[in-house]
């Protein structure tokens, strides 16, 4: 038995040596690619999406597809950093789900810049202080983030990626157990996502909305009778004990984040396009706006209305559809929509998130 174990460990050591050699070779080739680009942007969302998609499809197991994606994104992140450090703004402070979204998409070898609010995330990229921003746009339980939609209409930034992040809320405090909890801090959305659990287990505890779950963690770390909601990363960051994991009411609770940059992505083979349009004030105008998509056989995954700032009772319609704006069918449909719309702006084409 001992000899068999030694032989297996020797094989693992040999494989590890091979992995290290291949990683070094990959990083070296990445450097050569960077020199060949001669000043072109280092991060190519469509290329990285193609790599992830190919390896997920080729994955023989026993590692899950999500694990394979996480590993290859970290490898790409490290190789990208050999060429140039990527600066990514996100809704801070540290320990938020937005920071998790940054690392899920870009890996950990980036400079993640915590911003005070969503407006500051946009400004960081617009002024060149950051290369990209990652901002929340909708939650499967609580709906859209209106501020993100409002800002993207006026901004010159383009959507170049999306991140789907499962949101698992953790209840944490200075010490374990539910006894003695009189206050529960949390971002308004987190409190809403956990209201049934809180009503069952902490019916008499006051629920206090704070600007971020990290702020809640900071307060809970200083108050023995308080707890907070947030990520397990926040518990580790602020030295809190996990009282209960996954206290969200919906196990499938997911937040969709947008990756924003100066340009959108080239076609990757499996893309989405986001656009916003305004309907003319006439009967059936909205149906007429959407008809070109239906005629072209293009599916919509999202249709959301928001009040326009141009006047009372006027609305903008946000659409997410399948395909890239350069695809022949979608390009023709967009051209037709433009003739019918009072306002049309293509917000960007980008690779569809794999999970």
N, C-alpha and C positions, 0 to 999 in steps of 0.2 A: 504493500500500500504506500509506504514512504517513498519507494523508488518511482512508483507511478506519479505521485504528487510532485516529486522533484522533476520528473520529465515534463509534466504539464507546465510547471513554473518556468522551466527552461524554454519551452516553446513560447510562453507569454513574453519572456524577456527578449527573445529573438524577434518576435512580432513588434514589440515596443521599439526596439532598435530600428526596425524597418520603417515604422511609422515616423520616427524622428528624422530619419534620412529623407523620407518622402516630403515631410513638412518643410524641411530646409530647402529641398529642391523646388517645392512649390513657391516658397517665399522668394527664392532667387529668380524664378521665372516671372513672378509678379513684378519684381524690380525692373526686369527687362521690358515687360509690357508698359510699365510706367514711363520708361525712357522713350519707348517707341511712340507713345501717345503725344509726346512733344507739347505738353501744356494742357492737353485735354483733361476733362474731369476724371478723377480717380474712381469715384463711386458710380457704377452703372447699374441702376436698379433692375433693368431688364435682363442684363447678363447674370446678375446674382440670382434672380428669380428662376432663370432657365437652369442654372446649376442645381439649385435646391429642388426644383421640380423633377429633374432627371434622376437625381440620387434618391429621392423619395420613391419614385416609380421603380428604380432598380434595386431597392433595398430588399435583401433576402431574409432579413430578420437575424437573430431574435430581437434586435433593437427596434423600437417603434419608429414610425415615420417622423414623429415629433422630435424624438431624441436625435435621429440622424440630421434633421434640419437644424436643431440647436447646435450640434457639433460642427457642421459645415459652415454655419454662419459665424461661429467663433473663429474658425480657421480663416475664413475670408476676411474677417475683421482684423485679425493679426497680420495677415499679408497686406491688407490695405494700409495698415499703420506703418509698415516698413517703408512704404512710399510717401505717405503723408497722413497726418492726424486729422480726422474728420471731427468737426465741431457741431454738436447737435443740441439745440435748445429744446427744453421740455417744461411742462408745468410743474414747478417745484413745490416744496423743497425736496431734498433727498428722501428716499423711502416711499415715494408715491407710486401708484400704478403707472403713471406716465413715464417714470424712470424705468420701470420694468419693460414698458413697451419699447423704449429706446434700445435697451439691451437685447430684447428679443429680435428686433429687426436689424440693428447695426452691429450686434456683438458688444463685448466689453472694452475693446481696444479703440474707444472713441473718447473725446472730451465732451462729457455730458454737462450742459449748462443749465442749472436750475433757474427758472424765471418766476417772477412773482405772480403773473397771470397770463392768460392766453394772448392778450394784446402784446405783451412783451416778447412772447415766442415769435410772433409774426415780425415784430420790429427787429429782433435779433438777426433774422435772415435778410430782411429788407435792407438793413444797414451794413450787412457784410460781417457782422460780429460772429455769426454762426453760418455754417454751410446749409444746414437743414433744421427744420423744426418738426417735432412730433406732438400733435395736439389731439385731444379727444373730440370726437364728433357725434357719437351716439352710443347709448347703452341699451342692451336688449330688454332691460326691465324698465328703465326710466325715460327712454326716448332720446331725442336729439339734444345736443349742446348748442343752444341758439346763438351764443356769442361766436362760436367757431364759424357757423354759417354766415352770420352777418359780416364778419371780418373778411372772409374769403371772397365775398362779392366785390369788395372795394380794393382788395390787395392785388398786386401784380404777381404774387407767388402762384406756383402751379402745384397741383397734387402729383407727386411722383411715386407714391407708394401708399400702402395701407397695412395696418397691423390689427389682427384680431386677438385680443388678450382676454382669456377667461379670468373673471374677477372672483377671487375667493377671499371673502372678508374674514378677518381674524379678530377675536375679542382678546385684548391684552391689558395688563395692568402691572403694577410694581411687584405683586406676588400672586400666586395661583389662587383659584377658587372664586366662586361668585359671591360669597358672603361679604357683606359690608359695602357692596358697590352702590353708591348713591347717585352717581353721575356717569353718563356715557357720552364721550365726545366722538365726533365724526363729521366728515364732510356731509353736506345735505343729501347727496346722492347715496352715500354709504348708509346713512341712517334710514333712508327710504328703502334701500335694498334689503335691509335686515329688520324691518319693523315687526313682522310677525314673530320672528325668533325673540326679539327683545320683549315683545308683549307677553310671550309665554314664560320666559326665564327671568326677566328683570322688569316686571310690570310697574314697579314703583320708582324705578330709577329715572331721574331727569335726563332727557336727551338734549344735548347741547350741540348745535351746529357750529363748526369752525371752518376756517378758510381752506384747510387741507387736513387729511388724516395724519400727516406728519406733525402738524401743529397740535392735533389731539394727542398724539404720542408724547410730545414734549410736555404737555400739561399733565397727562396721566403719570408721567415719570416723577412728577413733583407732588402728586396728591394721592395719598393712600386709599381714599374712598372713591377714586375715579377709575374708570376704564376707558378704552378707546377702541374704535374700529380701524382696520387698515390691513396692510400686507404683513406677512411674516418678516419681510425684509425690514420693515419699520420697527418691529419688535426687537430684532437683533441690533439695529442701529441705535435705538434709544434704551437698550438694556431692560426691556420689559419681558415679563413672563407671559406665555401664551395660555390663556384661560380656556379658550375653545376655538378650534379651527373650523372654517367653512360654515359660518353662521348666516350666510346669505340665504334668502328665502327661495331663490330659484337656483338650482344646481348648475343650470346652463348659462347663468349670468355672464355676459360677455360685453366688453367695451370695444368699439371700433375706433382706431386712431388713424389720422391722416399723416403722411409724411409730406412736408412742403419744402420746395426748393425753388430756385430761380427758373428752372425748366422742368417739364414733365419727362416721362420715360419714353424711349423708343419701343416699338412693338416687341413683346416677349413671346407671343403665341397664345397667351391666356390672359387677357387684359380686361380692364373696366375703364369706362369714361364717365366722368362726372361733369354735369353742366347745370347752369341755372338760366331760367328764362322767365320772361314776363308776358302775360297774355294781353291781347288787345281787349278793350272793354266792349265786347259784343257777344251775343248768344253763341254758345258752343265753342268759344275760343280755346279753352283748355283741351278739349277733345281734338280740335284741329291741330293744335301744337303737337300732340302725341301721336297723331295718325301716321306721320311718316315713319316713325319707329316701328309701328305695328305693320305697316305695309312692307317694310324691309325685313320683317321677321326678326327684329332685334328685341331681346328680352330686357325688361327693366327689373332691377332688384330693389329699387328705392324710388319713391315719389314723396316729397315732403314740401309743404307750403309754409312760407314765412311772410309776415307783413313787409311790404316794401316801404322804404323810407321816403319815397317820392310823394306819398299822399295817403290820406285815410282810405281804408277799405280796398287798397291795392295790394296785390300779393305777387311774390316771386315763387317759382316752382323749381325745386332742386331735384334732379334726376340722376340716378346712377344706372347705367346700362352696360350690357356686355359688349366687348369689342374695343378696338383702338380707334381713335379719331382718324387715323390714316387708312383704316380698312375701307375698301371700296363702298360697301353697302352703308356703313355708318357715315362715311364722309358725304355720301349723296343725301342721306336722311337729314344730316345736320344742315346741309345747304338748303334743303326744302324748309326745314324748321325756321331758318333765318328769314325766309321770305314771309313767314306767317307771324313771327314773334314781334312783340313790341321791344323786346330786349333779349339778347342771347349772349351767353359767355360760356365757353368751354373751360372748365376749371382744371382739366388735366386728364391725361390717359396714363395708366399705371398698371403694373402686374397685379392680378388678383391674389390676395393672400391665400396661402395653402391651408391655413387653419387659424 
